[in-house]
Amino acid sequence: MIDVLMSVLTFFVIMAMNMTGGVVPNLALPELATEGTNTDAATPSGSPPPELNVGLDAAGQIVFNGNVVDFATLEMEMTTFLATEPEGVVKVKADRNLKYQDIDSFLVQLAEVGGDRVLLVIQK
């Protein structure tokens, strides 16, 4: 009987120790810059960056401005957009039925043109 009680007690002690993890005491979080300080580098600008929206339909075709285009056309449009908009980003929306491998290979191609300014949009 004592063995059973000790086992139950051990179980609850271990569970209690696991549930209390993740708390960091005495943590000072950074604050936003206030008036009188240089806020240019500390906070992003008030307006979102210009964006170029690109899509992949269920068949894996590239959709740009409502039309199906080839990659060469999209590459030309992206190069022009990113050259004229230094803060611009390219947002990619893909059909939820596409395989991730197809989306990934498309993102790799876009990253060769746009670098870190290519974003994948995910919605619930």
N, C-alpha and C positions, 0 to 999 in steps of 0.2 A: 504494500500500500504506500509506503514512504517513497519507493522508487517512482511510482506513478505521480505522486505529488511533486517530487523533485523535477521530474520530466516536464510537467505542466508549468511549474514555476520557471524553469530554464527557458522554455518556449516563450513565455510572456516577457521575460527579461530581454531576450534576444530581439523579439519583435519591438519592444519599446525602444531599444537602442537604435534600431533601423529607422523608426518613424521620426526620430528627433534630429536626424541629419539634415544638412543643407542650411542651417542657420549660421550666419556669420556675425558674431557680436562685435560691437564697437566699430562698425564700418561707416566711414564718412564718404558718402557719395558726392561726386562732383556736382556743382551747381551751374546753372546757365549764367552767362555774362549779363550784367545789368547796365543801366545807363552810366555813361562816363568811362566805359571801357571799350576796347576795340572789339566790336562784335563781328567784324567782317570774317575773320578766320574761325570764330567760335561757333557761329550759328549759320545755317544755310540761308540763302536769300529767300525772300517771301514768296516769290513766284516759282512754280515748278519749271524744270528745264524743258526746252522744246523737245518734242518727241516725234519719231517716225515710226508709224505702226505697220507691222508686217505680220502676215498670218500664214499658217499652213492649214489647208482644208483637210477633210477626211481622206481624200485621195493622195495627200502628201504634196499637193501643188502649192506653189508660192502665190499668195494673194497680196496685192499691193494696190491701194486706192480702189478697192472693189473689183479689180481685174486680175486674172491669172497671168503671171509674167514668168519669164525664165530668170535664172540666177544672174546672168550677165546684165540684164536690165536692172535688176534689183541692186547689184553691185555698183552700177553707175549712179543710180539714185542715192544710194547710201554714201558713196564717196562725195558727191556734191553736197548732200545734207550735212555730213559731218565736217566738211571743209568750211561751209558757210555758218554753221552753228557750233562754236567751240564747246558749248555746254550741253549740246543736244545728245539725246540717247535714242537708241533703236529698241523698241519694245516688240517682242515676238509673242504672238498668241497662237497656240496650236490646238487643233481639234482634240478633244479628250480621248478619242478612239485610236489615235495614232500610237504606234509603239515608241517608247522612250528612245530607243536606239536611232530611229529616224529623226526625232527632234534633236537629239544630241549631235548627230552628224551635221545637221543644218546649222545648229548653233556654233559648231566648230568652224564651218565655212564663214559664217557671219563674223565671228571673232577675228578671223584673219583680215577682214576688211575694217571692222570697227573696234577691235581690241576690247577693252573693258567697258565700253559704252553700249554693249549689247546686253539687254535684259530679257529674261523669260518671265512672262506674266502668268501667274497661277491664280485661279479663282476657285472658290468652293462650289 
